[in-house]
Amino acid sequence: MRVIQSFILLITAACVLLSTGAAFGAGPVSSTAFGDENEIILKFSTPVDPQAAAAPEVYTVFEEADPDIRLAITGVEVASDGTQATLVFADSLNTTQKHIVTTSGIGGVASASFSVAKSYLGYLISILISALLINNFVFTKYLGLCVFFGTAKRKETAKGMGVVFTIVIVVACSMSWVLYQFVMKPFDLNYLQIVIFIGLTSLTVQAVDTILRKVNPVLFKSFGVYLVLVIANCIIIAVPLLMASNEYNYFETFMLSLGAGGGFLLALYLMSSVSERLELANIPPSFKGLPIAFIVAGQFAMAFLGFSGLQLF
């Protein structure tokens, strides 16, 4: 319980400290941020003429990746005190891309350019939350079900399997990223992704097994057969493949693997909590075992659909 409370406090503190925009020390614009799906908010360093700032033609906006394509501005909403302007666009903005805003004749400056981008730390946390809740690999992608149903009968078993899986997937994905970036991509070996990633997973499991056996025999005994079961979990191969297809850097890969492991741990703990109560329930014989387990898992999957579309940053 204390671990969960600490995790919630950490996420809350990060949400308070993170800024979704960029701040600037000079020029007419002091900070920028994305507003609604088709808005960019500009905050001016000093009050400007609201009438001049309300003219769409004084702004030029484009994505940094496509500088030749200008985004159509349908209107500009300026605060009465002239300290803020909201640019409204005809189409929704791709907030995953950095945007460049150029102003002309605002604040006594002939021309000035500013960037609009989400906080990178916020982006990393969004990857973590996405893998943990929004795109949970068990309840939304239906991966790892064989190990999930096999070990989600007792809370202690679920916690042990979840912790071991999280450790192994973080280490395996880190090794997979290094090998992918420095060996597979330079030598055009992408067609060997599945073979190499499976081999790295087996190597990681064996390495963790050997190290724990020597360094901490008590912890090794507590993990028991869970280390072997990790190899049978298809999530551990899905995450490196997802990393490679999205071209994630190391930090993004780390957050993805940590979220996937945490999501599997959460799914196991939720299912095991219900399974222990089901043993005391009056269930029809035809529904005992896997049938009722699939029904409960389906209800959890429906509940996790409530996280769809969630955006924190």
N, C-alpha and C positions, 0 to 999 in steps of 0.2 A: 504493500500500500504506500509506504514511504517513497519507494522508487517511482511509482506512478505520479505521486504528488510532486516530486522533484522534477519529473519530466514535464509536467504541465506548467510548473513555474518557469522552467527553462524556456519553453516555447512562448509563454506569455511575455517574458522579458525580451526575447528576440523580436516579438511582434512590436513591442513598444520602441525598441531601439532602432529597428529597421526603417529606412525611408525608401519609398518607392520611386523617388525622383532623383534628380541630380542638382547639386547646389553649385553656384558660380560666384566667384569673388568680384568680378567686374562686368560692366555692360549693363544694359537696361533690364535684363532678366536675372533675377537672383536665384530662382529655382524652377524646375519643371517637373511635371508628373503626368501620368496617364489618369484620366478621369473615368467616365463611363466607357463603354466599348467603342464609341466614336468621338471621344473628346481628349484633348490635351490641355492641361492647365498650366498657365504661365504666371509666375509671381514676379512683379517688377521690383527692382531694388529701390526705386523712388517713384512716387506717384506720377503718372503720365496723363496726357490729355485723353479722357475717355472717348471723345468723338474721333480722334485720330486713331486710337487703338482699336476701335470697333470696325475699321475698314478691312475686309478680308484680303484685299490686294496688297497690304503691307506685310503679309506673311507668306512664306514659301516653305512647304513641308514635304519631305520625302523620306523614304527608308534609306538608311545608309548603304544597304546592299543594292538598291536600285535607284541611284541618284537621278536617272533620266525620267523617272515616273513621278510627276508631281501629284500630290493628293489634293482632291477637290475640297475646299472649305465652303460650307454652306452658310456659316454665320459665326460671329464672334460676340460673346457675352462678356462685357467689361463691368467690373465692380464700380459702384458710384464714386468711390474714393480714388479710382484709377490705380489700385495696387495689384489687381489681378485680372487676367483675361482668360476666358475659356474658349478654345477653338473647337468648333463643331464641324465634323466631316460628313460627307455624303455616305461613306461606307464605314464599316467596322474596321478598326485598326488592328494590325498584327502586333500585339504588345510584346511578343517574344523577340522582335527585331528592334534595333536601335533606330530612332527617328531623328532627323536633323531639322531644326526650325530656324529659319532666317527671317529676321525682322528688318524693315527698312523705314528709317525716319522716325523711330520711336525713342523717346527719352533723349532726344538730341543727338543720337548716334545714327550716322548715315546707314550703316549696315552691320549686323552682328548675327552670328550663328551660335546655336546652342543644341545640345543633344538631349534626347528624352529616352530614358531606358529604365527598366526595372532594376531594383537593387539586386546585385548578384547573390548576396547572402540570402536574400528573400527567395531568389530562384532556386538555390540549393535546398532550402527548407521546403519549398513547394514540391521538389522531387521526392524528398523524404516523406512528406504527408501524403503525396499521391500514391507511392508504393505501399504505404502503411494502411491507408483507409480508402481513398478514392478508387484506386485500381488494385485493391488487395488481390494478390495472386491466387488465393484460395476461393474467396467469395465472389469475385468478379471475373477472373480468368479461368477458374476451375482447374488449377494446376496443383499437383502434389496431393491429390485426393487419396491415393492408396496409403501413403504414410499418414496422412491426416486422420483418416478413419481408423487406422490401426493403432495410433498412439494417443488419440484423444478420448481415453476412457477414464483416466485418473489425472487429477491436477498435478501431482508430483511428476508423473510421466510426461505430461504435456509441457511443463516448465523445463524439465531436463532436455527434452527433444528440441524445444524452441531455442534454448540458450545455445546448445551445441550447433544447431543449424545456423543460427545467426553468426556465430564465430567463424564457422567454416565458410559460409557464403561470402563474408566480408574479405577473408583472406584469399579465397579462390578468385573472386572478382578482381581484387587488386592485382594478383598475379596474371590473370587473363588480360587485364588492361595493358600491363607492361609488355606482355608477349604480343598482343595485337598491335600496339603502336610501334614497337621497335623491331618486330620480326615479320609478322604476317602482312602488314600493310606495305612496308618497303619492298618485300620480295613477292608481293601479289599472291599470297597464300590464303586468301579469304575463303576459298572453297574447302579448306580444311578446318573451318571454325568449329564445327560440331566435334570432330575427332580430337582436336587439340584441347578444347574446353572440357570435354569429358575426362581426358587424361590429366589435366591440371586439377580437376576436382578430386579425382582418385588420389593424386599425389598429395593434395592438401589434407585430405582425410587421413592418409597414412602418416603424414608428418605430424599432424596434431595428435594422433594416436600414440606415436613413438615419444614425442616430447612430454605429453602428459604422463605417460607410463613411467618416465624417468624422473621428471621434476615434481609431480604431485600425484602420487599413487592413489591418494584418497579421492581426489577429484576425478581421476581416471575411472575408478570403480563406480563412482556415482553416475558417470555418464553411461557406463555399461555398453549395451549394444546400439545406443543411439548414434554413435559415430558411423557404424556400418550402415545404418538406415538412411543416413544423409545422402549416400550415393544413389539410393533408389528414388530420391525426390527430384522430380523433373524441374522444379523451380530453380534449382541450382545451376541448370544449364540454360534455362530461359533468360535469366538475368544477364549473363555475359553476352548472349546473342542480342538482347535488347540494347545493351551498352554499345556493341559494335554497330548495330544498325542506326543508332542515334548519334554516333560519333561523340560520345561523352568524353570529357576530360577526366582526370583522376578524381577530383573532388566530386564531380557529378556521379561518377561510378560508385564512389564510396557511399554517397547518400542514397543512391538507388539500392545498393546491396543491403545497407543498414535498414532501409525501409522495408525491403522484401523480407528480411529476416525477422524484423519486428512485427510485420503483418502476419507472418506465419505463426509466430509465438502468440500473438493476440488471438488468432483464429483457433489455435489449439486450446488455449486457456478458456475461451468462451465455450467451445464445444465440450470440453471435459467437465466444466461446471454444470452444464445441462445433463451430460451423461450420468454423472453421479446422482442427480436427482431422479433421472428416469428409472434407475434401478429400484427406486422405492415407489414408483408410480404403477398404477394398474393398467398396463398396456395389453391390448389384445395379442394373443400369441402370433398371429400372422404379421404383426407390425414390429415384433421384437427384433433386435439386432440391427442390421443394415437398413431395413425399410424406415424405421423411425429415425435413424441417424441421418438418412438422406432428407427426410422431411424437415428435421431441425436445421440441417445445413442450408436447405433451401430458404427457410425463414430468415436465417442470418444473412443470406445473400440478398434477399429482398430488403432487409433493413439497411444493408450497406449501400443499396442503390440511392439511399437518401443523401449520400455524400457526393453523388454525381453533380458535376458542375461547380463544386466548391472551389473557390479561389481565395487564397489568403494574401497573396502578393501580386 
